[in-house]
Amino acid sequence: MRLEIGPLRGEISLQKLQNVFLLIEKAVNYLDKGNFQNKIAGDDILSSASVSLNKLKWLEWPIPLVLPADPYSTTATADDDIGGYFMWDPGKYPGGTWYLEASLACNGATATCTLKGASVIGTVQSTSATMELKRSQVLTMPTTAQTIWVTLKTSNASYAAVLGGARLIYVP
């Protein structure tokens, strides 16, 4: 498909104008270097996944795990499995540094958010009465494919641990 409108002669009817716009729409939606009389360099046209994400210069990439509409709370002193199931595959995430980040609160005790897989991967804790964002130390991610998820607990059943959200942070 090559976009060639040519000179519009005489009066321009609504139908003629609509046809011009439809031609432009088709040429842009099916963008190709051959669509235009003045050639577009092939490097100017991006195909799916043609630009590596690290070229976007993002310093961190968040991967949401648990994003409750209302903060989740528990008085469990053993790990309360709250989900955020994520299929970890080390072959799909080579290199980089990983962290667990969670918004936590626990007035009077310690709230602990844990990232688990086949074993514990990392934790963050808070004793703050108000919600605070905490980041773990660098995580050692599993070397085998497995499901990972988030748990929450309190150090004292008389005080609720509250979670506003949890996510993985990837630093390329």
C-alpha positions in Angstrom: 0.0 0.0 0.0 1.5 3.3 -1.1 0.0 6.6 0.0 -0.5 8.7 -3.1 -3.2 11.3 -2.7 -2.2 13.4 -5.7 -3.6 16.9 -6.4 -7.2 17.3 -5.4 -9.0 19.0 -8.3 -12.1 21.0 -8.2 -14.4 21.2 -5.2 -13.6 18.8 -2.4 -16.6 16.9 -1.3 -17.1 15.4 2.1 -16.8 11.9 0.5 -13.5 12.8 -1.2 -12.1 14.2 2.1 -13.2 11.1 3.9 -11.4 8.9 1.4 -8.2 10.9 1.8 -8.3 10.5 5.6 -9.0 6.7 5.2 -5.9 6.4 2.9 -3.8 8.3 5.5 -5.2 6.1 8.3 -4.4 2.9 6.4 -0.9 4.1 5.5 -0.1 5.0 9.1 -1.7 1.9 10.7 0.2 -0.4 8.4 3.4 1.6 8.5 6.0 0.5 6.1 8.9 2.2 4.4 7.2 1.7 1.1 4.0 3.5 2.1 5.2 7.0 1.4 6.6 8.7 -1.7 9.5 10.2 0.3 11.0 7.0 1.7 11.2 6.4 5.5 14.4 4.7 6.6 13.9 1.2 7.9 15.4 2.1 11.2 12.6 4.7 11.7 10.0 1.9 11.8 9.8 -0.1 15.0 8.6 -3.7 14.9 7.4 -5.5 17.9 10.1 -5.8 20.6 12.6 -4.2 18.4 13.8 -1.9 21.2 15.4 -3.5 24.2 13.8 -2.3 27.5 17.2 -1.4 28.8 17.4 1.3 26.1 14.4 3.0 27.8 16.8 4.1 30.5 14.5 3.1 33.3 16.4 2.8 36.5 13.9 0.5 38.2 11.0 -1.6 36.9 8.2 -2.4 39.4 6.4 -5.7 39.2 3.2 -5.5 41.3 2.5 -8.6 43.3 -0.3 -7.5 45.8 -2.4 -4.4 45.2 -5.4 -4.6 47.5 -8.2 -2.0 47.1 -8.2 -1.6 50.8 -5.2 -2.4 53.1 -5.1 -6.0 54.0 -4.7 -6.8 57.7 -4.1 -9.9 59.7 -3.5 -10.9 63.3 -1.8 -14.2 62.3 1.6 -14.8 63.9 2.4 -17.5 61.3 2.7 -16.5 57.6 -0.7 -15.6 56.2 -0.5 -16.4 52.5 -2.0 -13.4 50.7 -1.1 -14.4 47.1 0.5 -12.2 44.5 1.4 -15.4 42.7 4.2 -14.8 40.2 5.7 -17.5 37.9 9.5 -16.9 38.4 11.7 -18.2 35.6 15.3 -17.2 35.9 15.8 -17.7 32.1 13.3 -14.9 31.4 14.9 -12.5 33.9 18.7 -12.7 33.4 21.0 -10.4 35.4 20.0 -7.3 37.4 19.3 -6.8 41.0 16.0 -7.6 42.7 14.2 -6.2 45.8 10.9 -6.8 47.6 9.1 -3.5 48.4 6.0 -3.3 50.6 3.8 -0.7 52.3 3.4 -1.9 55.9 2.1 -0.8 59.3 1.7 -2.4 62.7 1.0 -0.3 65.8 2.5 -2.1 68.8 4.2 -5.1 67.1 6.3 -5.9 64.0 4.6 -6.5 60.6 6.6 -8.9 58.4 6.0 -9.3 54.7 7.8 -12.2 53.2 8.5 -13.2 49.6 8.5 -17.0 49.3 9.1 -19.7 46.7 10.5 -23.1 47.4 12.1 -21.3 50.4 12.1 -17.7 51.8 13.5 -15.3 49.3 13.4 -12.1 51.3 11.4 -10.0 53.9 10.6 -6.5 54.9 9.4 -5.4 58.3 7.8 -2.4 60.0 6.9 -1.3 63.5 5.3 2.0 62.3 1.8 2.9 63.4 1.3 4.5 60.0 1.8 3.0 56.6 5.4 3.2 55.4 7.1 1.9 52.3 10.0 -0.5 53.1 12.5 -2.1 50.7 14.4 -5.3 51.4 18.0 -6.0 51.1 19.1 -7.3 47.6 17.3 -10.6 47.0 18.9 -13.8 45.8 16.3 -14.9 43.3 15.7 -18.7 42.8 17.9 -20.4 40.2 15.0 -22.7 39.2 11.6 -21.9 37.8 8.9 -21.7 40.5 5.9 -19.9 41.8 6.7 -17.1 44.2 4.2 -15.3 46.5 3.8 -12.9 49.4 2.9 -13.7 53.0 2.1 -11.3 56.0 2.3 -11.8 59.7 2.5 -9.9 63.0 4.8 -10.6 65.9 1.9 -10.3 68.4 -1.7 -11.5 67.7 -3.0 -8.5 69.7 -1.8 -6.1 67.0 -2.8 -6.4 63.3 -0.2 -6.2 60.6 -1.4 -4.1 57.7 -0.3 -4.4 54.1 -1.0 -1.6 51.5 0.7 -3.4 48.7 3.8 -5.4 47.7 5.9 -5.5 44.6 9.1 -6.8 43.2 11.6 -4.1 42.1 14.0 -5.0 39.2 17.1 -2.8 38.7 18.7 -3.6 35.4 
